[in-house]
Amino acid sequence: MRCASSATKAIWIEEGAGRTIMTIDYIEPGPFLSQGVAFGNLVFLAGLTADDRSLDVRGQTGQILAKIDRYLAEAGTDRSRLLTAQIWLTDIGNWAQMNAVWSTWIGGNRPPARATVEARLAAEGLLVEIMVTAARKV
């Protein structure tokens, strides 16, 4: 087996048969992580945070959800196909404010499995971080 790769795609090819065994697509790969990775019919997004740390938890959540929409679209899917979500809040007391924005965004029909916990985040001013997994459209 050999691997042909670029900055955004790795393809494993079976030697001799010349057929693709698997393909992994990388969304905005960087030096430490990719913003997302798609493999088969699954899309895994990294933990995403807001760009504007001056916003309150509602504003940061809205920015993150917009990023999720963008990365899911790039991977060929959308929020209606979310499977799981993990949400970290620096203060669990902000759960209701975050959840108000989340609930409007996700709609009431078939929300993903989800966990929300309180955690210290990587940078000052970050109030929320969200990571999701979705199924790709086939």
MIMAR-737255 format. One record per residue: residue in three letters; x, y, z of N, C-alpha, C in turn. Coordinates in steps of 0.02 Angstrom, whole numbers, padded with zeros to 5 digits, always signed. Atoms other than C-alpha are relative to their C-alpha. Example, Ala and Ser with C-alpha at 12.3 -4.5 7.8 and 13.67 -1.06 7.14 Angstrom:
<pts>
ala+00045-00059+00000+00615-00225+00390+00045+00060+00000ser-00042-00059-00003+00684-00053+00357-00039+00055+00037
</pts>
This chain:
<pts>
met+00043-00058+00000+00000+00000+00000+00045+00061+00000arg-00037-00062+00000+00062+00174-00038-00049+00058+00012cys+00041-00058-00015+00000+00345+00011+00021+00058-00045ala-00011-00061+00038-00017+00492-00106-00033+00055+00040ser+00030-00051-00043-00045+00653-00011+00017+00070-00023ser-00011-00071+00008-00059+00840-00020-00016+00032+00067ala+00015-00034-00063-00091+00972+00112-00071-00013+00023thr+00070+00008-00020-00277+00934+00109-00029-00069-00013lys+00028+00066+00015-00294+00752+00055+00054-00053+00005ala-00044+00058+00000-00214+00584+00088-00040-00058-00030ile+00034+00056+00033-00258+00436-00024+00045-00061+00005trp-00036+00063-00004-00203+00258+00013-00021-00044-00058ile+00013+00038+00060-00187+00152-00142+00031-00069+00008glu-00024+00068-00005-00170-00037-00146+00049-00012-00057glu-00052+00013+00050-00009-00083-00236-00023-00055-00048gly+00015+00050+00050-00032-00180-00396-00071+00005-00027ala+00070-00004+00021-00221-00163-00400-00018+00071-00023gly+00012-00069+00020-00215+00026-00418-00067+00027+00024arg+00065-00025-00023-00375+00049-00320+00008+00037+00066thr-00002-00039-00061-00407+00175-00183-00030-00040+00057ile+00025+00035-00060-00426+00095-00012-00036+00049+00045met+00033-00051-00040-00466+00253+00083+00027+00069-00017thr-00018-00069+00010-00462+00441+00068-00017+00039+00063ile+00012-00044-00056-00445+00566+00209+00007+00071-00026asp-00001-00071+00019-00488+00749+00175+00011+00042+00062tyr-00016-00045-00055-00415+00884+00287-00027+00070-00015ile+00029-00067+00008-00507+01049+00312+00045+00049+00037glu-00045-00050-00028-00390+01196+00341+00053-00030+00047pro-00052+00028-00042-00242+01095+00403+00051+00053+00020gly-00050-00047-00026-00118+01191+00510+00057-00039+00030pro-00059+00034-00027+00043+01152+00600-00016-00046+00059phe+00016+00040-00059-00044+01079+00754-00064-00040-00006leu+00064+00035+00007-00218+01027+00698-00033+00023-00064ser+00044-00019+00055-00343+01029+00557-00065+00024+00030gln+00065-00021-00024-00507+01120+00578-00052-00055-00007gly+00044+00058+00008-00591+00961+00518+00035-00054-00040val-00025+00057+00037-00556+00789+00449-00060-00041-00022ala+00054+00041+00027-00672+00690+00336+00029-00067-00022phe-00021+00068+00017-00655+00502+00319-00063-00041-00013gly+00061+00037+00018-00782+00395+00229-00060+00046+00002asn+00060-00040-00005-00953+00460+00273-00003+00041+00064leu-00002-00037-00063-00897+00546+00434+00042+00062-00006val-00037-00062-00004-00839+00723+00467+00011+00016+00074phe-00020-00016-00069-00746+00766+00628+00027+00071+00000leu-00027-00068-00006-00726+00951+00669+00038+00006+00065ala-00039-00015-00060-00597+01014+00792-00042+00039+00048gly+00032-00045-00047-00647+01105+00948+00007+00071-00026leu+00000-00066+00031-00696+01276+00879-00017+00053+00052thr+00011-00056-00045-00691+01442+00971-00015+00062-00040ala+00017-00064+00033-00748+01619+00932+00063+00039-00017asp-00056-00044+00018-00633+01741+00844+00000+00063+00042asp+00007-00061-00039-00699+01888+00945-00012-00018+00073arg+00003+00019-00071-00662+01854+01128-00034+00053+00043ser+00033-00052-00038-00744+02017+01181-00076-00012+00005leu+00072+00015+00000-00917+01944+01146-00019-00039+00062asp+00025+00041-00055-01026+01868+01282-00011-00072-00026val+00006+00071+00018-01067+01682+01281-00048-00010-00058arg+00047+00005+00057-01215+01707+01162+00036+00018-00065gly-00036-00022+00059-01106+01802+01038+00053-00050-00022gln-00052+00050+00016-00963+01677+01048-00032-00064-00028thr+00034+00060+00025-01083+01531+01026-00023+00010-00071gly+00023-00014+00069-01158+01613+00871+00057-00001-00050gln-00058+00001+00046-00985+01639+00794+00023-00072-00012ile-00022+00069+00007-00939+01458+00828-00048-00039-00045leu+00049+00036+00040-01100+01391+00753+00004+00019-00074ala-00011-00021+00070-01069+01494+00595+00061-00035-00030lys-00059+00037+00024-00896+01414+00582-00018-00073-00013ile+00020+00070+00009-00973+01242+00604-00038-00007-00066asp+00037+00002+00064-01095+01278+00461+00048+00002-00059arg-00048-00008+00056-00950+01334+00349+00042-00063-00010tyr-00043+00060+00008-00838+01184+00385-00040-00061-00020leu+00042+00057+00021-00980+01059+00369-00017+00005-00074ala+00014-00010+00071-01027+01134+00200+00061-00018-00042glu-00061+00016+00036-00846+01121+00145+00011-00076-00005ala-00008+00073-00001-00850+00936+00192-00058-00036-00034gly+00056+00032+00036-01013+00905+00097-00057-00022+00045thr+00056+00018-00043-01138+00901+00239-00027+00063+00033asp+00028-00057-00035-01237+01013+00356-00023-00020+00070arg+00018+00011-00071-01303+01031+00534-00057-00051+00009ser+00055+00049-00006-01454+00919+00498+00027-00071+00006arg-00030+00066-00003-01332+00772+00494+00050-00007+00058leu-00043+00005-00059-01245+00804+00661-00014-00065+00038leu+00006+00061-00040-01212+00646+00760+00014+00013+00074thr-00019-00015-00069-01126+00712+00916+00024+00073+00005ala-00028-00066-00015-01078+00877+00997+00028-00002+00070gln-00031-00010-00066-00961+00915+01141+00009+00074+00009ile-00003-00072-00014-00974+01086+01220+00034+00011+00067trp-00035-00019-00061-00856+01162+01347-00016+00073+00015leu+00013-00067-00024-00904+01316+01448+00048+00017+00056thr-00043-00018-00057-00787+01412+01562-00040+00008+00064asp+00045-00007-00057-00936+01440+01676-00066-00034-00016ile+00061+00038+00014-01077+01312+01678-00062+00042+00014gly+00054-00047-00012-01185+01455+01742-00024+00034-00064asn+00018-00028+00065-01187+01515+01560-00037-00050-00045trp+00032+00053+00039-01272+01354+01503-00064+00024-00035ala+00065-00022+00029-01444+01434+01476+00011+00048-00058gln-00012-00048+00054-01374+01577+01370+00029-00035-00061met-00028+00038+00055-01269+01458+01264-00054-00042-00032asn+00050+00047+00025-01413+01336+01249-00055+00036-00039ala+00051-00038+00037-01534+01473+01190+00023+00009-00073val-00027-00009+00068-01420+01507+01039+00003-00067-00035trp-00005+00068+00028-01387+01320+01011-00069-00025-00022ser+00067+00027+00015-01573+01276+01017-00030+00032-00061thr+00025-00034+00060-01619+01407+00888+00036-00025-00062trp-00041+00023+00057-01477+01350+00775-00017-00072-00020ile+00010+00071+00015-01509+01163+00789-00072-00016-00019gly+00070+00015+00013-01698+01172+00780-00022-00057+00046gly+00025+00050-00047-01808+01050+00873+00000-00071-00026asn+00006+00066+00031-01796+00904+00753+00066-00038-00001arg-00057+00045-00001-01670+00765+00787+00066+00033+00018pro-00065-00027-00021-01533+00852+00886+00051-00056+00011pro-00051+00051-00009-01367+00761+00903+00006-00020+00074ala-00021+00017-00068-01307+00668+01057+00049+00054+00021arg-00039-00058-00019-01224+00803+01161+00020-00004+00074ala-00023-00009-00069-01121+00833+01318+00022+00072+00007thr-00023-00068-00016-01091+01003+01398+00031-00002+00069val-00035+00001-00064-00963+01025+01536+00035+00066+00011glu-00039-00059-00017-00872+01163+01627+00074-00018-00004ala-00072+00013+00008-00687+01176+01585+00038+00066-00007arg-00044-00057+00013-00543+01298+01583+00023-00007-00073leu-00018+00002+00071-00511+01341+01400+00070+00027-00012ala-00071-00011+00016-00345+01370+01312+00022+00073+00001ala-00021-00071+00004-00348+01561+01299-00047+00044+00041glu+00038-00048-00039-00405+01706+01405-00056+00030-00043gly+00056-00030+00036-00576+01773+01354-00045-00049-00036leu+00043+00050+00030-00640+01613+01276-00050-00024+00052leu+00053+00021-00046-00807+01567+01353-00031-00066-00019val+00031+00062+00024-00862+01420+01247+00042-00030-00056glu-00033+00038+00054-00787+01287+01133-00047-00057-00019ile+00046+00052+00024-00887+01166+01025+00035-00044-00051met-00027+00049+00047-00833+01007+00934-00057-00045-00021val+00055+00042+00025-00951+00906+00823+00027-00053-00048thr-00009+00053+00049-00956+00748+00719-00064-00004-00040ala+00059+00003+00043-01072+00733+00570+00008-00055-00052ala+00000+00047+00056-01120+00610+00434+00000+00041-00065arg+00000-00033+00066-01083+00660+00254-00061-00023-00039lys+00054+00019+00045-01220+00661+00125+00027-00050-00050val-00021+00050+00050-01211+00509+00013-00051-00006-00055
</pts>
